[in-house]
Amino acid sequence: MNNDILKTLYSKKDIEVACKRLANEITEYYQGKESPLVVGVLKGAVIFMTDVIRQVDAYVDMDFIDVSSYHGTTKSSGKVDLVTDINSDPKGRDILIMEDIVDTGRTLKFLIENLTKRGAKSVKVCTLLDKPEGRVVDTHSDFTGFQVPNEFVVGYGLDYEEKYRNLPYIGVLKPEIYQNN
Ligand code: IMP
């Protein structure tokens, strides 16, 4: 698996430091507020979410949502589908969405609008990676790990055709792995 990686962007240590920083920012932000509902976006954000929230010193509820826009390729299809909804009622809740990466911004915009329409009190966003050059719609993250260049990255939850999620670091995939797609 490691042979498919062109270069490492963020090492295990870099990610650990970023997760600690984000956990501190989130702890500080939610002090004195009602316990937020932390919504992890499946499947990419799972590894990141568990590493961050274990270091957050605040009461939090956990839930998950599954949306799809890439359909197993390296380009967004432009259409976001809700695959599996959260179990909790978002009405009146402070929600913290945890994403792996914000690229075109379509997924995030869809999620923020969906949860807001259903009566969420507030919707904040924590993303491990932000790819600003990929942005097609206007959206932003409140807590961001790293800004990445406009390359397809994998590892630490991020996949290509469901593989590489278990790499402990974030890397750029060799183009020959996906060039025939
Ligand atoms: P967006 O809707 O284009 O912002 O994309 C959000 C979703 O696309 C993320 O949750 C990822 O699942 C996926 N994605 C975007 N860029 C990458 C990448 O470089 N590697 C792996 N997945 C990506």
Residues whose N, C-alpha, C, O or C-beta is under 5 A from the ligand:
A	BS01	IMP	G44 S76 D100 I101 V102 D103 T104 G105 R106 T107 L108 E151 F152 V153 V154 L158 D159
